[in-house]
Amino acid sequence: MDSHFFTTEQCRGARAMLGWSQAELAKAAKVSRQTIADFERGAHVPISNNLTSIITAFQEAGIEFIRENGGGVGVRFKKAMPRGG
């Protein structure tokens, strides 16, 4: 995914789908929690390598990002996730 098309809403949505806190995402992406917090509140976009690390962490956890194609951006699991518990 081109990081120029990754939105704060997709970041928050992907975290919610995985049940991750900002700290958990930061650990998975090897960035600071403040980097995640600043991005999600729209304070600034992380530097390119940090943004790529965030996207990669989500993708490795099974998340896929959907570009704006007239219907809005989105986020989904790459494959059906097992149900139950």
C-alpha positions, 0 to 999 in steps of 0.5 A: 500500500502506498503510504500516501493513502493511509489515513488516521481513520484507517489507523484507528480502525485497524487498531480497533479490529485487532484490539490493539492499544497505541502502545501495542501498535507502537511495539509491533511497528517499532515506533514510539507511542507518541508517533502513533498518538500524534498521527491518530489525532492529526498532529502530523504524518510520521516520517516515511519509514515510520509510516511504512513500519506502521502499515507493515505491522498491520499487514503482518497482523492480517489487515488490508487497507482499501483505497478511496475508489468512490466509496471511501477508504476502508480497512478489513481482514485479509482473510476470514478470521476464525470465530469463537473463543 
